[in-house]
Structures are given as C-alpha cells and as structure tokens.
Amino acid sequence: MTQSFLETVASDRGSTAVTVVVPAKDEAQNLPILLDEIETALVGRTFEVIVVDDGSSDGTDIVLQDYAATHDWLRPIRHEKPCGQSCAVRTGVLNARGDIVATIDGDGENNPAYIPQMLDALESAGPSVALAAGQRLGRKASLAKRYASKFANKLRGAILKDNTRDSGCGLKALRRDVFLQIPYFDSWHRFLPALVIREGYGVVHIDVQDRQRRHGSSKYGIFDRALVGVLDLFGVWWLRRRRKNIPAVRPLT
C-alpha cells in the first residue's frame, strides 16, 4: 500500500502524523463518546488526541485520566482555571506532536467522521494551502443563535473577505507550522481562515452536518461575546491591513 504524505512524514521524522486537539469544559459525559468516534474515524492513521480540559468542575479530568489509562493515543492536559476556548486550542497546538493539527469541539456537535475528509483535502491541495475549514450545514442551535451567527458571518466576510461562510465551526485541519505563525489573542479560533490568508496561504472548505449535543448545555450565549466579537473583527482587519508584503523565501546555498 502506498503511504500518504502525512504517513511518510511521520515515519521519516519519527513523529505523529496528525494531532487532534479537543478543547473541553464540563463535558465529562460527552467526551468518552466523542473519543470513541475519533478513534473509529482515524483507524489506519498515525494519530494522537490531546484533550485540553479548560478548568472543568464536573469531573472531566477524572474521566480523561480513566480513558487515557486504556488508550495510549490520548494525552489529556488540564488548565487549573478556565481560560477560554482559544487558549485551550493554543495549549493543544503547542503540545502537539503532529505535523497536522485537527481541531474539534468537545461537546459532540462536530462529527469526527469528517476529519479524514479534511485531512485528505488539505493534502490534495498542496503546500500553498494550509487550512481545511469545516462549514456547518443544518445548524441545530436555537433560531436566535442561528440568525446571530448568520449576521456575524456576513459582517466578517464583508470586512475580512476570507471567502468563508462559517468561521465558527470547530472542525478544522491546519498545518502546525502555520498555526504557530499566527498571532494569538482570545477568540482567535473564530478568525483562522482570515489569519491563515494573512500568512500567505490558501484555505479549502468542507461542508459538514451539525449535530445536537447529547448531554449538557452550550457554554456560549448570543450577547456574551457580541461586543468582544466586533472588537476582534476590527483587530483582525487591522492585522491584515498591516501585512502588505509576504516574502517569497529561497535559500542561496
């Protein structure tokens, strides 16, 4: 059987080909189901999963320790106090061994079955493309949240021109080296397409079906991030405006 590019990189460098990063807060009931699904989706691939417990108070840390005892591909990490989803994703990326990092929300609303499709799309696109971004279909959120999200995405698209219909989807696959180039700020995970484009790379999009969460409730409301979201939007616009030239680099020897 012919090795894929990602498997070849893993064997050549002795590293993990793919790291799946799962930010999670108070998802003790959802995580074992999600982790089983991730394992099924990635059968035949070299992978690890990093779940970053963002200061949960529902015993998520105990659930992860028990699961890791029988699954050596799981590496749980804990924030002692909640730091937010973007910070949890960043912690996972900084600790990842994989050349490619896939992200997925810990609530189970994202289906891991799409991860292989995203990895394949990223590989097929070639080195000029650094991000495969999921775009949700059939949103299961409340009507008010769906309208708010639609408005926010239209506003973001008009200002940032990132050609992305849904930047808030947790399902993404991104080259780790590019991840580490992106300037960090809280809520940065919602602007990854624009930030990747700022670094001079392309983005491919994959439509994914949204799912209902099985247990618990959403940690995010409509108005709790509206003002911050607007400020972040114009901050990212400023970052893109301030990056006018991207050098083409070649070695001289």
C-alpha positions as CSV (number, residue, x, y, z in Angstrom):
1,M,0.0,0.0,0.0
2,T,1.4,3.5,-0.9
3,Q,2.0,5.8,2.0
4,S,0.3,9.1,2.1
5,F,2.4,12.3,2.5
6,L,1.3,12.5,6.2
7,E,2.3,8.9,6.9
8,T,5.6,9.4,5.2
9,V,6.4,12.5,7.2
10,A,5.6,10.5,10.4
11,S,7.9,7.6,9.5
12,D,10.7,9.9,8.3
13,R,10.7,12.1,11.4
14,G,9.6,9.6,14.0
15,S,6.6,11.9,14.8
16,T,2.9,11.6,14.9
17,A,1.3,12.5,11.6
18,V,-1.9,14.0,13.0
19,T,-2.8,15.5,16.4
20,V,-6.5,16.0,17.1
21,V,-7.0,18.9,19.6
22,V,-10.2,18.9,21.6
23,P,-10.9,21.9,23.8
24,A,-13.4,21.0,26.5
25,K,-15.1,22.5,29.6
26,D,-17.5,20.4,31.7
27,E,-18.0,17.7,29.0
28,A,-17.5,14.6,31.2
29,Q,-20.5,12.8,29.7
30,N,-19.8,13.8,26.1
31,L,-16.0,13.1,25.9
32,P,-15.9,9.3,26.1
33,I,-18.4,9.0,23.2
34,L,-16.5,11.6,21.2
35,L,-13.2,10.0,21.8
36,D,-14.6,6.6,20.6
37,E,-15.8,8.3,17.4
38,I,-12.4,9.9,16.8
39,E,-10.6,6.6,17.2
40,T,-13.1,5.0,14.7
41,A,-12.7,7.8,12.2
42,L,-8.8,7.6,12.3
43,V,-8.4,3.9,12.1
44,G,-5.3,3.2,9.9
45,R,-3.7,6.6,10.5
46,T,-0.9,7.6,12.9
47,F,-2.6,10.0,15.3
48,E,-2.8,11.3,18.9
49,V,-5.6,13.1,20.6
50,I,-5.0,16.0,23.1
51,V,-8.0,17.0,25.1
52,V,-7.5,20.2,26.9
53,D,-9.7,20.4,30.0
54,D,-10.3,24.1,30.4
55,G,-10.8,24.2,34.2
56,S,-13.8,21.9,34.3
57,S,-15.7,21.3,37.6
58,D,-17.7,18.3,36.6
59,G,-15.1,15.6,36.9
60,T,-13.9,15.9,33.3
61,D,-10.3,15.4,34.5
62,I,-11.1,12.1,36.2
63,V,-13.0,10.8,33.1
64,L,-10.0,11.7,30.9
65,Q,-7.5,10.0,33.2
66,D,-9.6,6.8,33.2
67,Y,-9.9,6.9,29.4
68,A,-6.2,7.5,28.9
69,A,-5.3,4.5,31.1
70,T,-6.6,2.2,28.3
71,H,-6.0,4.4,25.2
72,D,-2.3,5.3,24.7
73,W,-3.1,7.8,21.9
74,L,-4.9,10.1,24.4
75,R,-2.9,12.9,26.1
76,P,-5.1,14.9,28.5
77,I,-4.0,18.3,29.6
78,R,-5.7,20.5,32.2
79,H,-6.0,24.2,32.8
80,E,-6.4,24.7,36.5
81,K,-8.8,27.6,35.9
82,P,-10.9,28.3,32.8
83,C,-9.0,30.3,30.2
84,G,-11.4,30.1,27.2
85,Q,-11.7,28.0,24.0
86,S,-9.0,29.8,22.1
87,C,-6.5,29.4,24.9
88,A,-7.4,25.7,25.2
89,V,-6.8,25.2,21.4
90,R,-3.5,27.0,21.6
91,T,-2.4,24.8,24.6
92,G,-3.2,21.8,22.5
93,V,-1.3,23.1,19.4
94,L,1.8,24.0,21.5
95,N,1.9,20.4,22.9
96,A,1.0,18.7,19.6
97,R,3.5,16.2,18.1
98,G,1.7,16.1,14.8
99,D,2.6,18.0,11.6
100,I,-1.1,18.5,11.0
101,V,-3.4,19.6,13.8
102,A,-7.1,18.9,13.5
103,T,-9.5,20.7,15.9
104,I,-12.9,19.6,17.1
105,D,-15.2,20.9,19.8
106,G,-15.6,18.7,22.9
107,D,-19.4,19.0,23.1
108,G,-20.0,16.3,20.4
109,E,-21.8,18.7,18.0
110,N,-19.0,18.2,15.4
111,N,-18.9,14.8,13.8
112,P,-15.3,13.3,13.8
113,A,-16.2,11.3,10.7
114,Y,-15.3,14.4,8.7
115,I,-11.7,14.6,10.0
116,P,-10.3,12.2,7.3
117,Q,-12.0,14.1,4.6
118,M,-10.5,17.3,5.8
119,L,-7.0,15.8,6.1
120,D,-7.3,14.4,2.6
121,A,-8.5,17.8,1.2
122,L,-5.6,19.6,2.9
123,E,-3.1,17.1,1.4
124,S,-4.6,17.2,-2.1
125,A,-4.5,21.0,-2.1
126,G,-0.7,21.1,-1.9
127,P,1.7,23.2,0.1
128,S,0.2,26.5,-0.9
129,V,-2.9,25.7,1.2
130,A,-2.6,25.5,5.0
131,L,-6.2,25.2,6.3
132,A,-9.2,22.9,5.7
133,A,-12.1,24.5,7.4
134,G,-15.5,23.0,8.1
135,Q,-18.6,24.9,7.3
136,R,-21.8,23.7,9.1
137,L,-25.0,22.7,7.4
138,G,-28.3,22.1,9.3
139,R,-27.4,24.1,12.4
140,K,-29.1,22.7,15.5
141,A,-28.7,25.9,17.6
142,S,-31.8,28.0,18.5
143,L,-33.3,30.2,15.9
144,A,-32.0,33.3,17.6
145,K,-28.4,31.9,17.7
146,R,-28.6,30.9,14.0
147,Y,-29.7,34.4,12.9
148,A,-27.0,36.0,15.1
149,S,-24.4,33.6,13.7
150,K,-25.5,34.3,10.1
151,F,-25.3,38.1,10.7
152,A,-21.9,37.8,12.3
153,N,-20.5,35.7,9.4
154,K,-21.8,38.0,6.8
155,L,-20.3,41.0,8.6
156,R,-17.0,39.2,9.0
157,G,-17.0,38.1,5.4
158,A,-17.7,41.6,4.1
159,I,-14.9,43.1,6.2
160,L,-12.2,40.4,6.0
161,K,-13.1,39.0,2.6
162,D,-12.0,35.5,3.7
163,N,-14.5,33.7,1.5
164,T,-15.7,31.6,4.4
165,R,-19.3,31.1,5.1
166,D,-19.0,29.8,8.7
167,S,-15.7,30.6,10.5
168,G,-17.1,29.4,13.9
169,C,-17.1,25.7,13.0
170,G,-14.8,23.8,15.4
171,L,-13.8,21.3,12.7
172,K,-10.6,22.4,11.1
173,A,-7.3,20.9,9.9
174,L,-4.2,23.1,9.8
175,R,-0.5,22.7,9.3
176,R,1.1,23.1,12.7
177,D,4.0,25.2,11.5
178,V,1.5,27.7,10.1
179,F,-0.6,27.6,13.3
180,L,2.5,28.7,15.2
181,Q,3.0,31.7,12.9
182,I,-0.5,33.1,13.6
183,P,-0.7,36.0,16.2
184,Y,-2.6,34.8,19.3
185,F,-5.4,36.6,21.0
186,D,-8.6,35.4,22.8
187,S,-11.3,34.4,20.3
188,W,-8.6,33.9,17.6
189,H,-10.0,30.4,16.8
190,R,-13.0,32.2,15.1
191,F,-10.8,34.0,12.6
192,L,-8.5,31.3,11.5
193,P,-9.3,31.5,7.7
194,A,-8.5,35.2,7.6
195,L,-5.4,34.8,9.7
196,V,-4.1,31.9,7.5
197,I,-4.7,34.0,4.4
198,R,-2.7,36.8,6.2
199,E,0.3,34.5,6.3
200,G,0.1,33.9,2.5
201,Y,-1.7,30.5,2.5
202,G,-4.9,29.3,0.9
203,V,-8.0,27.8,2.6
204,V,-10.2,24.9,1.4
205,H,-13.7,24.4,2.8
206,I,-15.6,21.3,3.7
207,D,-19.4,21.2,4.3
208,V,-20.2,19.3,7.5
209,Q,-23.5,18.4,9.1
210,D,-24.1,19.9,12.5
211,R,-25.3,17.6,15.3
212,Q,-27.2,18.1,18.6
213,R,-25.2,17.7,21.7
214,R,-26.1,14.6,23.7
215,H,-25.5,15.9,27.2
216,G,-25.2,19.3,28.9
217,S,-25.8,22.7,27.5
218,S,-23.9,25.3,25.4
219,K,-21.4,27.4,27.2
220,Y,-22.0,30.4,24.9
221,G,-24.8,32.9,24.6
222,I,-25.8,35.4,22.0
223,F,-24.8,38.6,23.7
224,D,-21.9,37.5,25.9
225,R,-19.4,37.7,23.1
226,A,-21.1,40.2,20.7
227,L,-19.1,43.3,21.7
228,V,-15.8,41.4,22.0
229,G,-16.5,39.8,18.6
230,V,-16.8,43.2,17.0
231,L,-13.6,44.4,18.5
232,D,-11.8,41.3,17.5
233,L,-13.2,41.6,13.9
234,F,-11.7,45.1,13.5
235,G,-8.5,43.9,15.2
236,V,-8.1,41.1,12.6
237,W,-8.9,43.7,9.9
238,W,-6.1,45.8,11.2
239,L,-3.7,42.9,11.3
240,R,-4.4,42.1,7.7
241,R,-4.0,45.7,6.6
242,R,-0.6,45.9,8.3
243,R,0.7,42.8,6.5
244,K,1.2,44.2,3.0
245,N,4.1,42.1,1.7
246,I,4.6,38.3,2.1
247,P,8.2,37.4,1.1
248,A,9.0,34.6,-1.2
249,V,12.0,32.9,0.5
250,R,14.6,30.7,-1.2
251,P,18.0,29.5,0.2
252,L,21.1,30.9,-1.5
253,T,23.2,27.8,-0.9
